[in-house]
Amino acid sequence: MKPGPDPCCPPALEARDLRPIEGPEADDELASLAKAVGHPARVQILRLLARRTACICGDIVDELPLAQSTVSQHLKVLKEAGLVRGDVDGPRVCYCLEPRALRRLKALVGGL
């Protein structure tokens, strides 16, 4: 049984995404998301966050053989792509997956 939502990361929107999975805009979106997951470290971060409800950046650094600054840069790319959320909670930043964006990525890849 998965633990409940972390107070750092409020529940994600569950609204259905009705945007098309083909066409120029969808192609641009898929290319952008693919670029964001186009590095093994970012894939590892997504997998790590998928196993947890939220994660503090320091916890992510402990799990990966990368420097804090490198992990922060990868998190920035993932956040800019909308695949993760990062919420400031006092002196720490909690990161969690953005399920709607991951569902969109899956739909776009499935439309190939």
Number of C-alpha atoms within 10 A of each C-alpha: 3 7 7 8 14 15 12 21 20 12 12 13 9 8 7 9 11 7 9 12 19 13 9 10 12 16 15 12 17 21 15 14 22 15 13 21 19 12 11 9 17 18 15 15 24 20 12 19 19 15 11 15 19 24 22 18 17 14 12 20 17 11 11 14 11 13 10 15 10 13 20 16 12 19 24 16 18 24 18 13 18 17 23 23 23 22 17 12 12 8 5 13 16 21 25 27 27 22 18 18 16 16 14 21 20 12 15 20 14 9 11 9
